[in-house]
Amino acid sequence: MNRTYLSQLAVLATVAQCGSFRGAARELAIAPSAVSHAISSLEARLGVRLLARSTRSVAPTEEGAQLLERLRPALSEIDLALESAVEARDRPAGNLRLTVPRTAAHLALTPRLGAFAAAYPDIVLEIVIEDRFTDVVEGGFDAGVRLGESLQRDMIAVRIGPDIRGAVVGAPSYFATMPKPSHPHDLADHRCLRFRFSSGILYRWEFEKDGEEIELAVKGPLILDEDHLIANAAIDGAGVAFLFEDYVREATADGRLIRVLEDWCQPFGGFFVYYPSRRQMRPALRAFVDFFKVSG
């Protein structure tokens, strides 16, 4: 193989990932003109247009997308070989890109990110916040973090947190004017503070008790896409909220919020880091998994 192709193919993959020549130039730390020259030379050698250019963006043509799809495993193996070489000095390094829902970032990762950065100063950790489930291979990620119940079976999954539990809460001022619900169906008469995922779907409140499962499309005057904002609105008396209990632990402990329907909120499996099966795991990813995994 002509060794010139290898560097040009790496530039092509970076342009496709960044969506622009300038973005690829920044990523590769080379001049934009060098990126443009590499792509033009590659297209001339192959005799086919690989990228469709516009004034605003760059995207692979059909031929370019097919080439990149075939190249992805080989380029991943090259990255893995380079990372393994770095590991020989007993110090994992390189970029590590994760797709993580906002809740997992807040509850499972943020409390320990400082310690991880101190333990592995040569790893550049990039966390992309996405509430929807993401194909890590297609999205160009090394791994993802999700609740165990939403993982695909063909993924390797490692638990990185304890069981979690929901909590239905309302402010004392709210319950001064509304009766406390004793059954999930009582929520039909309450002002519920709702959560909308980035996909546009409204979260349906889920309950379980003695083997009975209930899923409700509640109604209410306020819809938000951030758990902290929902918690604050509940404290202000706007309505009843359903959140992970870690978000409202302090507020329930000091009396700003009152917890109800606790017997209908059963604990369930927490967050897992998931990644595709490989013959060998990248050193940076192995370091991340070993650092965050639940022991025992």
N, C-alpha and C positions, 0 to 999 in steps of 0.2 A: 504493500500500500504506500502511496505517496504520502510522506509524513506531513506535507503541507496541508493536506486535506484535514488532518486531525485538528489543527488549530482553527481552521476555517469552520469546521463543523461545530466546534465549541462556541465560536462567536455566533453562529446561526442559532444554536440552542438558547444562548443568552438573550439575543434580540427577541426571539419568540417569547421567552419568559417575561421580559421587561416591557415588551410592546412598543419599543422605540429604540432608535440607534443611540440616542444620547443616554438613555437609561442603561443600555448595555455597555456603553463606554465607561460610565461611572462604575458599574459593577465590575468590569474587567480592568479598570484603571488604565485605559488607553485612550487615545484621541478618537473622537467621533469619525474623523476621516479614515482612521485605520479600520474601524468597524465597517464602514461603507465599502472600503477597498476589499476587505476580506470577503464580504457577501457578493460583491460584483464579480470578483475573481472566481469564487466557487460556482456561481451561476454560469459564468462563461465556460468554465471547465466542463460542467455537466450538461450545458446546453439547455437548461430549463429554468424557468422563473420560480424561485423558492419563496419569495416574500412579496406581498402586495403592499405597496407604499401609498399612503395618502398624506395630506398636509397635517393630519392630526395623529395618525397611528400607523403602525406596521403590523401586519398579521400574515401568518403562513398561507401560501396558496395551497390548493389541494395536493399538489406534488410535494410542496414543502412540509405539509402536515404529515403526509405518508412517510417521508424521509425521517422526520423527527420521531415519529412513533417507532420506527425500526431502530433508530439510534439510541432512544432513551435507556434501554437496558445496558448497552455498551458504555454509554457515558456515565451511568450510575456505577458500573463496575470500576471505571477509571477513578471516579471520585473515591470509591471505597478503598482502592489500592493506595491512593495518595494518603487518605486518612490513616490507613493501617501503617504506612511508613512513618507517619508522624507519631503514632502510638508507640513506636519502638523506643522513644525516649521517655516512656512512662508518663506522658502528659497529653491526654486527649485534646484535640484542637480542631478548628474549622467551624464552618457555619452549620447550625442546626435549626431547621425551620419547622414549626409546629402549627397546626390548626387547632384552636381551642375555643370552646364556647365561653362567653363572658363569665358565667357563674363559676365554671371550673377555674378560670384564671383568678377570680377573686378568692375562692375558698380553698383550692388545692395547691395552686402554684405561688401566688403572690407572697404568702407568709414565709416562703423558703427561697425565693429568688436571690436575695442578697447572699445567703449562705452558699447557694450553688455557684454564683458568680465568683465568690471568693475561693471556692474549692477548685474551680476550673476556669482560670482567667484566660485561657487560650481558646475557649469555646465562645463563639458569637451566637447567642440564642435569639432567634426571631420568633415572636408569638403573634400569630395572625388571629384576631378575634372573629369567629364565625359561629353563629348559632345553628346553622344547618349542618347536616352530616356531610362531610367532604371526603371524596375519594383521594386519599393521600398520594397515590401514585399519579393520578391524572392531574392533581393540583400542584404537583412538584414539591410536596412536603415530605419530610423524613418520617413524621409520625403525627398522630393526632391525639386529642384527649376528649373523651365522651363518657356519658353514663354507661355502665355495663349493659343495661337493657337495650341500648340502641346500636350495639356493635355488630358488624358483619362477621359471619362465622369463619370466613377465610383469613381473618386477621389474627395476629398474635396480640394478646391483651394482657397487660400487667397492671394490677391494682395499685393506685397511688394515693388512696385515701380510705378512711373508714366508711361504714354505713352512714347514709345521710337520711334526714327525715324532714318532712314538711311541717309547717305550723300555720294554723289559721288564727289570725290575730285582729284585734280591734282596740281602739283607744277607749279608756274609761268614759270619756265624753260621748263617744258613739253609743256604747252600750247603756248609757244613761237614758237614751231615747229609744233604743231598740232591744228586744229580748235576745238573750244569748241563744244561738242555735244549739240544739241537742242532737240533731241528725243532719247529714249533708243536704237533704232535700229542703231543710228550713232556710237554706241560703237563697232560695227563690224570692224570699221576702226581704232580702238585704241588699245594700249597696256594695257591690263587690268591685274591688280594684283589680283590673285585669292586665295581663302581660301579653304583648304581641311579639312574636319572634321576628327576626329579620326576614324570614321567608314570607311574612304577611299573615301567618296562622296565629290565631288567638289560642293561648294555652287553655286547655280544658282541665278543670280541677279534678284530681284523682284521689279517691279514698278507698280504704280497705279495712274491714273488721270482721273477724271470725269467718274468713273465707269469702265474704261478700265484697264485691268490687263495684264501685260507683264512679262514673265519669260524668261530670257536669259542665255544660256550657253556661256559665254564670253570666249575669248581667250587672251593669253598674255604670256610674257616671264618668269613670276615668280609665283610660287605657294608656299604658306606658311601656317602654321597652328597656327599662333599667330597674333592677331589683331594689337598689338603694332608694330610688325615687319613690317606688311603691311603699317601701317601709316608712319613709318620711311622711308620705300622704296619709298612711294609716295612723301614725302618731298624731298627726294634725286633726284626726277625726273624720277624714273624708269617706271612710268605709272600712269594709273587712278585706284583709289581704291574705293571700296564701303564698308563703315564701319558705325557702329552706330555713330551718330554725337558726342556723348560724347568723343569718342576717338580722334576726330580731332577738337574739339571746340576751343582750344587754338591756334592751327596751322592755322585755318581759320581766327581767330580774328586778329592774328598778320601778316597775309599775306603770311605765308610760304606755305599755300595751298589755292587753289581757288575752290569754290564749284560750281558745275554745276548740271543741271537737278533737281533743288530743287523742282520744281512744280510736279515732278513725284515721290517724296519721301514723302509719306503720313505717319503720325504717326499711330501707332497701339499699341494694348495692351501690356503692359510691362511684367515684371516677376512675377510669382506666386510661392508660396510655396504650394506643394501638398502632401497629405498624405491619407492613406486609412481611411474609416469610421470606427469609433470605438465607443463603448458605453462610453468610457472615454478616454480622451487624456492624454498622459504622461505630468506631470508638466513641465519638461524641454522643451518639444515641445511647450506646451502652452505659456511658457515664450518667446520662440523664435518667435512664430507667433505674439504674442501681441506686441513684441518689434519692429519687422520689418514691420508689416502690414501698409498699407496706410490708414490713418484716413479719415473718411468721405466717 
